[in-house]
Amino acid sequence: MTQNPNKPADTLYDRTMKAVIWTNQSSEGPVRYNVEFVRSYKTDNGEWKESRSFSGAELLRVGRLASLAYDRIAELRRQEKQEEGGQ
């Protein structure tokens, strides 16, 4: 699977939170994936900002996104194998 190095492999959403899946190409071994969790919020003056910290109440949503990201990465790996002529 060829990905633009500056573009995520996928982004999963849960309201104001997202899990961004990044592809790490390596000359050695299989492709590796990293996931970045981001929370968007609006400031008092109406400006949208992003944070990478979460309150205790938000952790279940982060966990849900982590589970979805895990499943999506497994799917991406299956697609890679199919493209390479594997199973």
N, C-alpha and C positions, 0 to 999 in steps of 0.2 A: 504494500500500500504506500503510495507516494503522497506525502503531505508537504505543503508549504511550511517551511520551518517557522514562519511567523504567524501561522494560522492554526488554531486548535483542531485536533482531530474531531472533536465534538464538544457541545456544551449542553448540559442538562439543567433544567430550571425547576425551582419550587418557590413560587411567588417571588420574593425579593432576594432569593439566594440562588446561586448557580454553582455547578461543578464544571470546571473547564478541564478537559482532557487534552494533554499535550503529548505529542509524539517525540521521543528521543531516538533519532537515528544513530546507529553506531556501526563502524566498519567491522567491529567484532561482535559476533553473537546476534541474538534477535533484537527486534525493536523493543524499546522499553517505553512505558507510559507513566506520566506523572499527572496528578490531579490537584488542581488548585480550587479551594472553596472560597467564594466571595459573597459578601452580603452588601446589597445596595441600600442606601437610606437617603432621605431628603433632609437637608438642613433647614433651620428656621427661616432662612431667606429663599428657600425653594430650590436650592442647588443640589443636584444628585451627586453623591459621593459613594466610594466603595471602601469596605473594610474587610479585613481577613481575621477578625476576632469575633467571637460569638458568645452570647449570654448562655447561661445554663438552660434557659427555656428554649433556646434555639438548637440545642445539641441533638434533639431527636430528628429535626429536619436535616441537619448536617449528616447524621447517621443514615437517614433514608437516601440522601443524595449519594453518600459513599457507597451504599449497596447498589444503587442504580449505575453508578460509575463503574463499579466492579463488573457488573453484568455487561455493560457496554464495551468495556475493554476486552472481555472474553469474546464478545461478538467480533470486535475488530481483529483479534488474533485469528479467529476462525476464517475471516475474510482474507487475511494475509496468506494463510496456508492454502486456501483455494486458489488465490492468484498465483502462488508459487507452484501450483500443480500438485499440492499435497492433499491431505484429507480434510 
